[in-house]
Amino acid sequence: MTEPQHTAAARLAQLQWRWKAFDELTSAEVYAMLAARSAVFVIEQNCLYGDIDGLDLEAWHLLAFGATGDAITGTARPPLAGYLRVLLPDADDGDIRIGRVLTTAEFRGIGLGNAMLDRAVANIRKQWPGTPIRLHAQAHLQRFYGAFGFAPVSEIHEEDGIPHVWMRST
């Protein structure tokens, strides 16, 4: 069930956005990032895989935090609402790659995915103009990513039991 539009817009407006290279992340931000990735990809999607792959160290990270503390755990820290990472071109791959895109359960249905992609693509275009962007999308999200200029560049294939497709934007 989605929230009324005014409530969703208000929640989006209250988010705290952080765009950082790995070395700029605090230990609390790294913990929140890894905990959310585990909750969404390993637990919710039931995919047993090595999430800590060494790529985070050279990546840029976009984190969106809720404005208030976590009522469930009783902590004063704001909860992580959404996250994605951006891998820069390297000797093996000339494209920038967006990955690990997620919204946490309590922040779904408010348009956070759109806000994250808007912000990520704008940051990438500003910092690395003219560099193509690629992502490995779950196949059912092709229309979502297509709205941001991404088009399929591979056949649909399975990864961890979930249909995926490579998509690219130039």
Secondary structure, 3 states (H helix, E strand, C coil): CCCCHHHHHHHHHCCEEEEEEHHHCCHHHHHHHHHHHHHHHHHHCCCCCCCCCCCHHHCEEEEEECCCCECCCCECCCCEEEEEEEECCECCECCEEEEEEEECHHHCCCCHHHHHHHHHHHHHHHHCCCCCEEEEEEHHHHHHHHCCCCEECCCCEEECCEEEEEEEEC
